[in-house]
Every structure is written in C-alpha cells, then in structure tokens.
Amino acid sequence: MNDVTRWATQVAAAELADALPRRWAHCRGVASRATEIRRIVGEDADLLVAAAILHDVGYAPRLAFTGFHPLDGARFLRDDHRADTRLTRLVAHHSFALLEAQERGLRDELVTEFPLPEGPLTADALVYCDMTTTPDGGRTTAEERVAEILGRYGDDSVVGRFIRRAAPEVFSSVERIESALAAQPR
C-alpha cells in the first residue's frame, strides 16, 4: 500500500469505521474493486483507489453539514486535509453526483467549488467500482445496485429521482470500463 492509499484508508476509517460500519464495509469493497482494475487507469491508479476508499466519507455524522455526502466529503478533504484537487473533485462528483446536486438545489455550489473532474476514464472507473459493490461491500451488477438503491430510498425520494435519472449514465460508465477491462491483455 502506497502513502496516498494508506492516508486515504486512515482518514476514511477514522470517520466511518465506528460511526457507520456498513458504509465503511461498502467503501472497503469499492476500494477492493478499484485495486483490481487499477491497471486500466494507468498513472491515475493510486488516485482511483484513494477516491474509492474516500468516496462516501461525507456520510460521517460529524461531516454531514448539507446532507449531500459528495459535497460534504469533498469539503472535508479539501478544508481539513488539503487533499489533492483531483481527489476532491472525484469525491465531489462520484457516480453522477451532479444529477443529485440538481435535485437538492446544490448544483451551482457543487460545480463552483469543485469543477467536474478531468480524466473521464478515472471517473468512469470510480462509478464502476461504486455501482458494482453492495452496501455491505460485496459484488453486484449495476442493474442490481440501482434497483437496491431505489428499494432503499423509494421512487419519490430525492435519491430515487436522482438514481432513475443517473441510471443510463451509470450503465454506460460500467459498460465502458467492462470494455476496457476486456481489451486488457491477460
């Protein structure tokens, strides 16, 4: 484990392990997926793994100021840890968070503070890892994950409306990563 991944793991564990053990299990599962596919993002491999372990840190009760975890987590990483700009942008925008920010009336705030991340393959890889990992850290398909989110939050909730809008984008990201993985030499 390199220094960036070690630091990211320590930060995420400190915020989530005791307070939200199920969310911590999910983050560990997402990071495990990121470690498995890191080769497809080249020099962004460590960035991907760090973003994977930290992507849901904004759920930590002491960090939940807006109630929108991508924004709360990115602010925490930027303000408290002076984290790399690319890392904070990935956390802020993970899994099409911009669409949920629109539902919550936080779109302008999100994009002003955290412009969309560069490196679409790395952003797709984070979507793939997040949306193919269950809340308990196991493996799933993107279709099953979207259905699980809808079932947990309900169709008419903010998250339900967001995930229905985001689903086609999520499925496209997952397909792009699966194609990139299939193209890799074995």
QUIZICOR-V502132 format. One record per pair of residues at least 4 apart in sequence whose C-alpha atoms are under 8 Angstrom apart, sorted by the first residue. I is the first residue (numbers start at 1). J is the second residue. D is the distance in Angstrom with one decimal. If there is no record, write none. Layout:
((I,J,D) (I,J,D))
//
This chain:
((1,5,6.2) (1,6,6.1) (2,6,6.0) (2,46,7.9) (3,7,6.0) (4,8,6.1) (4,46,6.9) (4,47,7.8) (4,50,6.6) (5,9,6.0) (5,46,6.6) (5,49,6.6) (5,50,5.2) (6,10,6.2) (7,11,6.2) (8,12,6.1) (8,50,5.4) (8,51,7.9) (8,53,6.6) (8,54,6.4) (9,13,5.9) (9,50,7.5) (9,53,6.3) (9,54,7.5) (10,14,6.1) (11,15,6.4) (11,54,7.8) (12,16,5.9) (12,17,7.5) (12,24,7.7) (12,53,6.6) (12,54,5.6) (12,57,6.0) (13,17,4.8) (13,18,7.9) (13,24,7.1) (14,18,7.7) (15,19,6.9) (15,57,6.7) (15,60,5.8) (16,20,5.0) (16,21,6.3) (16,23,6.8) (16,24,5.4) (16,57,6.8) (16,59,8.0) (16,60,5.9) (17,21,4.9) (17,23,8.0) (17,24,5.3) (19,60,6.8) (19,61,7.4) (20,24,6.2) (20,60,7.1) (21,25,6.2) (22,26,6.3) (22,135,6.6) (22,136,5.7) (23,27,6.2) (23,56,7.5) (23,135,6.5) (23,136,7.3) (24,28,6.2) (25,29,6.2) (25,135,7.2) (25,136,5.4) (25,137,5.1) (26,30,6.2) (26,133,6.8) (26,134,6.4) (26,135,4.9) (26,136,5.1) (26,137,4.0) (26,138,7.6) (27,31,6.1) (27,52,6.6) (27,53,5.0) (27,54,7.0) (27,55,7.3) (27,56,6.9) (27,137,7.0) (28,32,6.1) (28,53,6.0) (28,137,6.5) (29,33,6.3) (29,133,6.3) (29,134,8.0) (29,136,7.7) (29,137,4.1) (29,138,6.3) (29,139,7.9) (30,34,6.2) (30,52,5.6) (30,53,6.6) (30,129,5.1) (30,130,5.4) (30,133,6.0) (30,137,6.8) (31,35,6.1) (31,49,5.5) (31,50,7.5) (31,52,4.8) (31,53,5.0) (31,129,7.5) (32,36,6.4) (33,37,6.4) (33,129,5.4) (33,133,8.0) (34,38,5.7) (34,48,6.4) (34,49,5.3) (34,52,6.6) (34,125,7.5) (34,126,7.3) (34,129,6.0) (35,45,7.9) (35,49,6.1) (37,41,7.9) (37,125,7.9) (37,181,7.5) (38,42,7.1) (38,44,7.9) (38,45,4.8) (38,46,7.7) (38,48,7.1) (38,49,7.5) (39,45,6.6) (40,45,7.9) (40,180,6.8) (40,181,6.9) (40,184,7.7) (41,45,5.6) (41,48,7.9) (41,121,6.6) (41,122,5.9) (41,125,7.8) (44,48,6.1) (44,122,6.9) (45,49,6.4) (46,50,6.1) (47,51,6.1) (47,86,8.0) (47,87,6.5) (48,52,6.0) (48,122,6.5) (48,125,7.5) (48,126,6.6) (49,53,6.4) (50,54,6.2) (50,87,7.5) (51,55,5.4) (51,87,6.0) (51,90,6.5) (51,91,6.0) (51,126,7.5) (52,126,6.4) (52,129,7.4) (52,130,7.5) (54,73,7.9) (54,91,7.0) (55,70,7.2) (55,73,7.4) (55,90,7.8) (55,91,4.9) (55,92,7.9) (55,94,6.9) (56,69,6.5) (56,70,6.9) (56,73,6.9) (56,91,7.7) (57,69,7.3) (57,73,5.3) (58,63,5.7) (58,64,6.0) (58,68,7.5) (58,69,4.2) (58,70,6.0) (58,71,7.2) (58,72,4.8) (58,73,3.6) (58,74,7.3) (58,76,7.5) (59,63,6.9) (59,64,6.0) (59,67,7.9) (59,69,5.2) (59,72,7.8) (59,73,7.4) (60,64,6.3) (63,72,6.1) (63,73,7.0) (63,76,7.0) (64,68,7.2) (64,69,6.6) (64,72,5.9) (65,72,6.4) (66,71,7.7) (66,72,6.5) (67,72,7.4) (68,72,6.2) (68,101,7.6) (69,73,5.7) (70,74,6.1) (70,91,5.9) (70,92,4.4) (70,93,6.6) (70,94,7.1) (70,97,6.8) (71,75,6.1) (71,91,7.9) (71,92,5.2) (71,110,6.5) (72,76,6.2) (73,77,6.2) (73,91,6.9) (73,92,7.1) (74,78,6.1) (74,88,4.9) (74,89,7.0) (74,91,5.7) (74,92,5.2) (75,79,5.7) (75,80,7.9) (75,88,7.6) (76,80,5.4) (76,81,7.1) (77,81,5.0) (77,82,6.3) (77,83,5.4) (77,88,6.4) (78,82,4.6) (78,83,5.1) (78,84,7.6) (78,85,7.6) (78,88,6.4) (79,83,8.0) (83,87,6.8) (83,88,6.6) (84,88,6.4) (85,89,6.2) (86,90,6.2) (86,117,6.4) (86,118,7.5) (87,91,6.3) (88,92,6.0) (88,114,7.4) (89,93,6.1) (89,114,5.4) (89,115,6.7) (89,116,6.4) (89,117,5.3) (90,94,5.6) (90,116,7.9) (90,117,5.9) (90,123,6.6) (92,97,7.1) (92,110,7.3) (92,114,6.7) (93,97,4.8) (93,98,6.1) (93,116,6.8) (93,117,7.4) (94,123,7.0) (94,126,6.7) (94,127,6.4) (95,123,8.0) (95,126,7.2) (95,127,4.7) (95,130,7.2) (95,131,7.6) (95,170,6.9) (96,100,7.4) (96,127,7.9) (96,166,6.4) (96,169,7.7) (96,170,7.5) (97,101,6.1) (98,102,6.3) (98,107,6.3) (98,110,7.4) (98,111,8.0) (99,103,6.6) (99,107,7.9) (99,162,6.1) (99,165,7.4) (99,166,6.8) (100,104,6.3) (100,158,7.3) (100,159,6.9) (100,162,5.0) (100,163,7.9) (101,105,6.0) (101,106,4.7) (101,107,4.7) (101,110,7.1) (102,106,5.9) (102,107,4.8) (103,158,6.3) (103,161,7.7) (103,162,6.7) (104,158,7.1) (106,110,6.1) (107,111,6.3) (108,112,5.8) (109,113,6.2) (110,114,5.7) (110,115,7.5) (111,115,4.7) (111,116,6.7) (117,123,7.3) (118,123,8.0) (119,123,6.5) (120,124,6.0) (121,125,6.0) (121,177,7.7) (122,126,6.3) (123,127,6.4) (124,128,6.1) (124,173,5.0) (124,174,7.0) (124,176,7.5) (124,177,6.7) (125,129,6.2) (125,173,7.5) (125,174,7.7) (125,177,6.2) (126,130,6.1) (127,131,5.8) (127,170,6.7) (127,173,6.6) (127,174,7.0) (128,132,5.9) (128,142,7.8) (128,170,7.7) (128,173,6.5) (128,174,4.9) (128,177,6.8) (129,133,6.4) (131,140,7.9) (131,141,7.4) (131,142,5.2) (131,145,6.0) (131,146,7.6) (131,170,7.5) (132,139,5.8) (132,140,4.9) (132,141,5.0) (132,142,5.2) (132,145,6.6) (133,137,5.6) (133,138,5.5) (133,139,4.8) (133,140,5.5) (133,141,7.7) (133,145,7.4) (134,138,5.1) (134,139,6.0) (134,140,6.1) (134,145,6.6) (140,144,6.4) (140,145,6.6) (141,145,6.2) (142,146,6.1) (142,170,7.4) (142,171,6.6) (142,174,7.3) (143,147,6.3) (143,171,7.6) (144,148,6.1) (145,149,6.2) (146,150,6.2) (146,163,6.8) (146,164,8.0) (146,167,6.9) (147,151,6.1) (148,152,6.1) (149,153,6.1) (149,154,7.9) (149,159,7.9) (149,160,7.3) (149,163,7.6) (150,154,5.1) (150,155,5.9) (150,159,7.7) (150,160,5.3) (150,163,7.2) (151,155,7.7) (153,157,6.2) (153,159,6.4) (153,160,5.9) (154,159,7.8) (154,160,5.5) (155,160,4.5) (155,161,6.3) (156,160,5.8) (156,161,6.1) (157,161,6.1) (158,162,6.1) (159,163,6.0) (160,164,6.2) (161,165,6.4) (162,166,6.0) (163,167,5.7) (166,170,6.0) (167,171,6.1) (168,172,6.2) (169,173,6.2) (170,174,6.2) (171,175,6.1) (172,176,6.2) (173,177,6.3) (174,178,6.1) (175,179,6.1) (176,180,6.2) (177,181,6.1) (178,182,6.1) (179,183,6.2) (180,184,6.5))
//
